[in-house]
Amino acid sequence: MPSLSSRVLVHAEACRPDTLFYAGTVGLSGAVLTDPHAPPLLLSLAWLVPTLAWIAAIYGGDYFDRDLDKLTKPHRPIPSGRLAAGTARAVMVAGIGAGGLIAVLVNPFTVGLAAVACGFGIAYAGVLKGRGLWGNIARGLPTALTLLWGSMVVQPLPEPSLVVLAVAFWLHDSGSNLLGALGDRDGDRRGGYTTYPVLHDDEASVRGMWRFLAAWVALAAVWPLVTGIAVSPPLYYAGLAVTAGANAVAVAGVARAPRPIPRAVCVRAHEIVVAERIVLGTFLPAATGRWDIALLVGGPSLAVTLVARAVMRRRYEPAKA
């Protein structure tokens, strides 16, 4: 029987600590943008529920991808035999149940958004991942819904002024998912998954990432202008410039790579994106004047993300280490 430390380590690996904190920052931003002075308890729940949903989605993805991972990523927890598939399924169900219960207690109207986000997450892992660009688009939608869900933690219905920003988050995450699919292209092809990079060439995938980048930055840039929401323009556009610049560096690194684009290049670009997403999810509270929230949540989240990525790199990519 594995030791306690071994079981803890395999779950730490399974829940991807370098990606764990992003969803919570998006929910928190939705709440703060709607009511910068909301009670701390509600703001904490706006962070907690999306984090539980993210954990459920990660375990669910590993559960649904277990046969593919046997072919392409045998070192992962489930195909390596260190984590039972039933355990991953149980964690997925527990995460959905706990997050759903909290969401209902906070605001019963959030059930609709939560159900749609959960449904798309499961549909992506089970079906849509192998449906070309539709899979990437479906994977980005839950993040947009998370921003709107965060606003419903502090008021009954979604804040209309956040819709444009939510679409920007949707496009951002669709592009980052396309980057991940490009890195997994060869394995997905062997496993029979017709993702966009499998169906099309590398050039088409890179063009798609540039288009997603241009679209989400354009929407985010015009959002304060068309909604009149109370944010500090210098702080907001400075944060947007940092995140857009980091995203562009990641895509440019992939665009300059030799063809076919090596997986290692995509992995390095993704390391930039996982850090950039934390900044994207936390500079918004600062732009509303809540520097305390941005620093309290964003600082530790970014630090843990970077450290976890460095520590877990050998487990994620043992053949490259």
ABEGO torsion letter per residue (X at the ends): XBBAAAAAAAAAAAAGAAAAAAAAAAAAAAAAAABAABBAAAAAAAAAAAAAAAAAAAAAAAAAAAAAAAAABAABAAAAGABBAAAAAAAAAAAAAAAAAAAAAABAAAAAAAAAAAAAAAAAAAAAAAAEAAAAAAAAAAAAAAAAAAAAAABABBBAAAAAAAAAAAAAAAAAAAAAAAAAAAAAAAAGBBBAAAABBAAAAAAAAAAAAAAAAAAAAAAAAAAGBBBBAAAAAAAAAAAAAAAAAAAAAAAABBOBBBAAAAAAAAAAAAAAAAAAAAAAAAAAGBAAAAAAAAAAAAAAAAAAAAAAAAAABAAAX
